């Protein structure tokens, strides 16, 4: 509903526009209302009477006696652990009908008696994910574990992989025969030593599984001075960068879809994949620069040279270019689980 002062002002604007030769429908359209609305406002300049209108009670509404009877029935011992969805059919089987299930729920809500019961966990609203920002390499890592088929049905190897959020470089990986917090702690320790980022790494984000929260891994992370971060419970896409990496891995043309013959074979294949991904693969999210080049800080130089080539091509044949050249500016900071609502974002320093 439009406020009275806003309606008066809008009516005066429309009347002035019509007096100067504008069509009524066009003037109303500029303010987002219809001509019939303006006519109604003109007939009733006192304002909208709907908020203060006296409305008759619907003839089919529940009486006070019926509301009391519903509460009395719900308070009976045999109904203490039942919901209206069960109480109403039980009453119907006994030849009694008072109101529908939705009416039972409304009466219970009005009496403040509709609450979670039982030993199960109460429904909860999942809040926004924690956001982490990486403005440079080795500040935020994400990691995960995925299955690799073995030589026989039901036998799997497990690929552990750590990716740098800023550069997408794979900074640590290993294939083991089982999931273990000890293996995960060993991998993190090796990756930190390899990257020499003991005082730089701030966050290690992973899934919400058992090995991600194992005491061995958490102790290792704490000793390194790193903040552990996890997916929200029941949410599968908070670790999107690692999940995307695993998809890229398993959809390579030479990935053995029928399984690896041995764990040594799996390690050899992953070793070749990591080299291709880090040093050959031009990542689309990095303006088609390899992760290793961005990790080493070479992306600015590469993109500057690429921009120069494009500018020369446009100058040589400007008729083929309808506008500016492609955006080859370096990608800035990278955010993990960036919230749409800026007020809900949590940035870890």
C-alpha positions, 0 to 999 in steps of 0.5 A: 500500500502506498503512503498517503503523502506519496499518493498525494504527490504522485497524483499532483505530478500526474495532474501537472503532466496531463495539464501540459499535454501528456496522456494520462496512461503514459504519465501513470506508467512513468510512476509505475501505476495504472490509470485506474489506480490514479482514478481511484486515488482521485475519487478518494483523496482521504487515503487508503481505508483498507488498514482501518476497515472493519471486517466481519468475522467469516461465517466458517471461522472456528468458534471459541468453543471449537478452539478450546475443544481442539486444545483439549484433544491435543492435551489428552495423554494418548495424543501427547506424542502425535501430530495433527496429521495423525490426530485428525484421521484418528478422530475421523475413525472414531466418527468425530470431525472438528477441523482440518489438520491445518486448522489444528496447527493454526490453533496450536500456533496461536496458543504457542504450543507448536514446538519440536518434541521428541529426542530427535534434533530440532530442525535448524536453519543453516547459516551462510558459509564462512568466507575466506579470501586469498590475496596471494599464494599459500594463504588459503588451501582447500583439500579433499579425498576422492575414490579411485577404482581399483583392479577388482570390484569393491576395491578402491584407492584414495586420492588426497589432494591439496589445492591453493585457492589463489593460484589453483596449483596442486601443492600436495597430493598422495594416493593411499589405500585407505582414509586416515587422519594420519595420512592427511596430517603427513600430506599437509606437513609435506605440502607446507615444507615443500611450499615453505609457507609455515608462517604464511598459510592461514586457512586449510579448508576441507569437507566435514568428514571424519578424517578432516576432523581427526585429532591427528590432523587437527593437532598438526594444523594447530602446530602449524598455526593454521586455522581449520575450516570445514563445510557446513553439515549437510552441505556438499558444495562449500568446498567447490574448488577441490570438487571441481579439481576432482572432476577435472581429474576424472574426466581427463581423456586418459583417465582409466575409467575401468580402474587402476591395476595397482596403487603404484599405477594410480600414483604414476597416473596422478603424478602425470596429471598433476604436472599437466594441471600445474604446468600445461593446463591453462586455467579458464578462471585465471585468464587462461594462465597455468596455475604454476605461473600464477603461483610464481607471480608470472601471470601479470607479465604473461597477460600484459604480453598477451594484451599487447599481441591483441592490440597489435592485431586490432591495429593491423585490422581494425574492421574486424574488431567491434569494440575493446579487446578481450579482458586480459587483466590479472585476476585479483583476490579469490574468495571461497564461499563468497556470500551474496549479502556482503553483510553476512561475509566473514573474512578471516584475517 
